[in-house]
Amino acid sequence: MYIIVPMWPEGIPDSGPVEEILYFQTQTMKMMYTIIGDTLRDCGLLHLKPTDYLNFYCLGARETMKPGEPGPSKPPDAKSKQREAQKNRRTMIYVHSKGMVVDDEYVIIGSANINQRSMDGSRDTEIAMGGYQPHHTWARKNMVHPRGQVFGYRMSLWAEHLGCLQPTFEAPESLACVRTVNDMAERNWQQYVAPEVTDMRGHLIRYPLKIEDDGTVNNLPGYDTFPDVGGKIMGCNHPELPDDLTS
């Protein structure tokens, strides 16, 4: 599974509601990685890692200032977080799209979050559509990888986010592919946080958490908070906030 989420939810990253959402997001990640880590140990597959099966990413951009590019018409305060982000030419790309591609066979796209709140039918008013091509399924192709429009759509997304296409991308279920994507996402993260500002070719970044081989989720060394803007990456539980506000 390749899952893209916003670097932080909509709002101020070090505010109580956003840190609460990040806290529960991290708890969900911990639960998922624990299940995978336990299963690998139970099956004796100690040579494999949870990140061979499940990974979280976010999107970010960084680019040098081009000749003749005008600066902000009204620069923020010199000591503000906004000014720090502008100085470092670093910004997240907010992910608001809701979509899922399954096995290059089925796609769901819409405004509905893929969770109980949006899919239940009694809370949020949402919409989503699902689609597939009957002649481009694993069963119809006798378990040969389907190469229909869903496959093409997924490949176009990967080309956009990774800045290139490689033959290994055609088999996203393979260890070779997931490890290639993770290597690229790690390099993009290093470029995103480097002292020197350089133009990023791709925008897919590893979500800034460290996943241990046993499935334990920790902060990346040196990165308890988001670059420039603050806010705890693993979030913080604020008991004074009602659960309905952040669920």
Secondary structure, 3 states (H helix, E strand, C coil): CEEECCCCCCCCCCCHHHHHHHHHHHHHHHHHHHHHHHHHHHCCCCCCCHHHCCEEEEEEEECCCCCCCCCCCCCCCCCCHHHHHHHCCEEECCCCCEEEEECCCEEEEECCCCCHHHHCCCCCCCCEEEEECCCCCCCCCCCCCCCCHHHHHHHHHHHHHHCCCCHHHHCCCCHHHHHHHHHHHHHHHHHHHCCCCCCCCCCEEECCEEECCCCCEEEECCECECCCCCCECCCCCCCCCCHHHHC
